[in-house]
Amino acid sequence: MSFFVVFIKNDHFLAEFLKKRVFYSLLLIETTQSRILRQFKIK
């Protein structure tokens, strides 16, 4: 586990990639929830 943490700290590109993945997945969840809420409001 500690090796994995050190690896991420050393590899800047991988760290940025993981941050972007988390950000985009959260963004996708937010947009999906808002779409579902809008559909419920219309009905």
TAGIVEN-V683105 format. One record per residue. RES is the residue in one letter. PSI is psi as a letter, one per 20 degrees, with the letter a starting at -180 (NA if undefined). Layout:
BEGIN
res & psi
RES & PSI
RES & PSI
END
This chain:
BEGIN
res & psi
M & g
S & h
F & g
F & g
V & g
V & h
F & g
I & g
K & h
N & h
D & n
H & g
F & g
L & g
A & g
E & g
F & g
L & g
K & g
K & h
R & g
V & g
F & g
Y & h
S & h
L & g
L & g
L & g
I & g
E & g
T & h
T & g
Q & g
S & h
R & g
I & g
L & g
R & g
Q & g
F & h
K & h
I & g
K & NA
END
